[in-house]
């Protein structure tokens, strides 16, 4: 079976993974972490990826116990993502594909998350909730596409959580969203702040909710009306309830009995718990994965690349550019059985 190496660098993580016949042989990554209260600038993130790409590549080959001669194809994240980081990784992937004389495959980042989730869980055509720092989508497979049933109409749920973590000056190590989750666990649960709940059909909105809590957080905290834990708890409960609602509506529409959560926010145990409760009430199953594969990683790009390679989808070298906008439903997915 082909051995595929995948390069991921669409945001603040540089990851390189190697897959052979659905087995993850290696999957190292490194995260660009900024001080509390700060986000990550694309230019600086690109420099981080350039600095760490070859050490991570060496580790990936070493951990997998394979040599470049055993690599059958190179897959890289074509988009969506941040321009500078994407290009930094794509240039390296393009050079290696030519150096090793193997095909190169441009992979949709969102498809990478989905295919990794399907591989690890074994879920068959579930309703997919894809939640990350840059994307929030409810997806179902139909007619050789991952069709988007609903999505955010402004910012992603992960971006909402990250920006509130910055306001509270929570640590970015290992991620601001994870520290929101840890802080929320300290809440008693008795103080639920009433926040805007914005669901429009199958779509959700987080920007107004974020502005609402940002404008009031200082007074709430300084007046001891609410604690940081109360605010993190309330934010999570509200945004996750919105996501569970639209996911359940998609399940009802499609008659699906399975739901799969992918993307970095999918690691959140509270989101998984709420989704599991909904699924059990419908007689359905929840499929979720841990931080090894939920968070951006190279193996997911390798797996999606392997699926594309199985149908002879490769990318001509003059088409190996990147794009910050790349819709999930723009990709022909003819490797999933009808």
Buried (B, 14 or more C-beta within 10 A) or exposed (E): EBBBBBBBBBBBBBBBBBBBEEEBBBBBBBBBBBEBBEBBEBEEBBBBBBEBBEEBBEBBBEBBEBEEEBBBBBBBBBBBBBBBBBBBBBBBBBEBBEEBEBBBBBBBBBBBBBBBBBBBBEBEBBBBBBBBBBBBBBBBBBEEBBBBBBBBEBBBBBBBBBBBBBBBEBBBEEBBBBBBBEBBBEBEEEBEBEBBEBBEEBBBBBBEBBEBBEEBBEEBBEEEEBBBBBBBBBBBBBBBBBBBBBBBBBBEEBEBEBBBBBBBBBBBEBBBEBBBEBBEEEEBBBBBBEEBBBBBBBBBBBBBBBBBBEEEBBBEEEEBEBBEEBBBBBBEBBBBEE
